[in-house]
Amino acid sequence: MAEKGYVHRDEHPVNWCPRCETAIADAEVENVDSEGTLATIRFPGVGNDATDEQGSSSPAAGPQDIEIATTRPELLAACVGMAVDPDDDRYAGRVGDTFEVPLFGHEVELVASEAVDGEFGTGAVMICTFGDKQDVDWWAEYDLDLRPVVTEDGRLAENVPEFGGLAIDEAKEEITTALQKEGYLRDEEPIEQSVGACWRCDTPIEILSKEQWFVRVDREEILGKAREVDWIPEHMYGRLEEWTEGMEWDWVISRQRVFATPIPAWSCDDCGHWHVAALDELPAEPTEDDPPSGCPECGANAWTGETDVMDTWMDSSISALHAAGWPDDEFTPVQLREQGHEIIRTWAFYTILRTAALEDEKPWDEALINGMVLGADGNKMSKSKDNSVAPEEVVEEHSADAFRQAMALGGQPGSDIQFQPKEVTSASRFLTKLWNITRFASQHLDAESDGASTAGTALDAAATDADRWILSRCARVADDVGADMDEYRFDRALRTVREFVWHDLADDYVELIKGRLYEGSDAERDAARHALATTLSASLRMLAPFSPFLAEEAYRHLPGTEGSVHAATWPALDVADDAAEARGERIAAVASAVRAWKSDEGMALNADLDRIEVYTDGIAELDTGDLSATVNAPVTVETGEPDVEMVAVDVDPDHSTIGPAFRDRAGAVVGALEAADPAAIERQKNGNDTIELDVEGETVTLDGDAVAIEREQRVAGEEVAVLDAEGATVLVFP
């Protein structure tokens, strides 16, 4: 990069961390919101011809004075100018006037700049070297003096009168006190401010002028290559574009640290020429080795090696190049960069810069950008907020696979992921379910079941509707999950395969085929075993990216499998069948409805029933063998609509109403009610809202509300339970 003119060494203002005592790049500066104090300070005029008509910044100030607003009075010694908005009438005619810096006595000039916010404070600000990047711009634009007063360790320099050697915070306090005593401090008020801080230690940065190594930032070149990348999600390109277009300085790559990659450069002791190692001189340790020849400028042979080291992003930014075998192999863009959105401005930006500079190429075809993991409360994880999660504790309690699934389900690319303990618990339960299915299946399968290979997906002649349904569903799920994986929608892919395994395979299909597995003929059993092996093998292969450990163990337990599940091919089952899926869904829905009804009625799931009639919508025939074995009842498929009627079968007298009304005769009234025909009682109640009874030879009239009618569903006089089973009406005859 040096040979191509991208690297240069200059003295230039840089971001400086006083705690780390090193230069840092813009990307390493985090803006931190904090409470500060806005001080209004009077600057006395010097030899100005200002009049009252020319205005002044405050009625309390003299006609030649100006009041400035600042949050950093500790930088007064570094003040080299003052600035106002050229359209601010308060300072009309004052631009070019000279003022004395309070406490320190040196003189500065007032300039006009549209960068000044007239609404901030008094509308007048001081220009220091340096308070922020705006100061750097003004310093360069107006060719102002350089008055460095802050040291590398965050103190005022020893040459600052009275306050030299004080730490920045201490200096701010003492200078503010001195301003107040001398009558320069006009006002103080609290203010919310955003302060640049080192992203490693959160220490507020300073801007110091230092000799450093830089890499030239060519914004057009970087954005040109970035536009060739497929960003996922697409809007993440906008973040890189915004950051790149906002880059004001070149990338400072030198660091004043002990450990990192050396900068292979030497300074000539005689003329100061800097020699950067050529490619054939690498690797080089500049503090131990010398260049192979003398100084090309003066011929001297005495060198001093560079002690600064490189920004670690200089190493990380060649990751795509390294992955492609560069420099030994010709570089071609790698397929994918997966990273978080918070380091777009660093890892992504620097990688694009380096690859464009070195090879005039984009680094990757696709950039998959992930979000941050948030705490259970929805906020960024932080020890101070007590919302951080130790991954090893989650793994210890629930397993690495459960943790991995919970994270995969957290959100789509680019979105932040909220850690939710309930998702880990749910994933753990699912994995237990999956393991139980595998154990059950392994007891019934053998190598001839042929589920480990997609070549074994041909349907057996004895295959039932349930077999054809589960295989067709599996084929579609494999296609859908594969498409989602290609689009990096891991959340949607995992939800799809989990839903299939938990409900279709475990809850429905396994229950439907138990009859054949235990009591079916050889052909019936083999058809079920084949479909089960094929479906379970495919499911484990689909789940392998999300549950690598359990999928591997379960896959090895399946008879007929060879090698690792992670080396197995993706399921490709060419057995999709719409009609079979429709029939299978009806069968599964009916079985599920009947089993749920038995549970609600307090019956054992294997309890025998007299018979079941199924009325389906649009399906004339169903293979009912598996269904009959599952619900323990003969099953017939009927057409049309069932002739179900509600029949009164009993009465329920309200003793709290009948007792007070009939007193000693209440028992006889209740007995007459219970002996009466429930249908006749119902007709009277519905017709007149009263009920007449013959009680011991006397007609008695009751209010209709005194009796409740118990009804049952009947078909041709038989008691029946009517169930809704997703597209089918099911009549259960107990």
Secondary structure, DSSP 4 states (H G I P E B T S, - for coil): -TTTT-EEEEEEEEEEETTTTEEE-GGGEEEEEEEEEEEEEEE-B-S----GGG--S-TTS-TT-EEEEES-GGGGGGEEEEEE-TT-GGGTTTTT-EEEPTTT--EEEEEE-TTS-TTSTTSEEEEETTSSHHHHHHHHHTT------B-TTSBB-TTSTTTTT-BHHHHHHHHHHHHHHTT-EEEEEEEEEEEEEETTT-PBPEEEEEEEEEE---HHHHHHHHTTSEEESTTHHHHHHHHHHT--S-EE-EE--SSS-B--EEEETTT--EEEPPGGG-S--TTT---SS--TTT----EEE---EE-HHHHHTTHHHHHTTTTTS----EEEEEEEGGGIIIIIHHHHHHHHHHHSS-SEEEEEEE-PEEPTTSSBP-TTTT----HHHHHHHH-HHHHHHHHHTS-STTS-EE--HHHHHHHHHHHHHHHHHHHHHHHH--GGG--SSGGGGSPPTT--HHHHHHHHHHHHHHHHHHHHHHTT-HHHHHHHHHHIIIIIIIIIIHHHHHHHHHHS-HHHHHHHHHHHHHHHHHHHHHHTTT-HHHHHHHHHHSTT--S-GGGSPPP------HHHHHHHHHHHHHHHHHHHHHHHTT--TT---SEEEEEESS------HHHHHHHTS-EEEE-S----EEEEEEEEE-HHHHHHHHGGGHHHHHHHHHHS-HHHHHHHHHHHSEEEEEETTEEEEEEGGGEEEEEEEEETTEE-EEEE-SSEEEEEE-
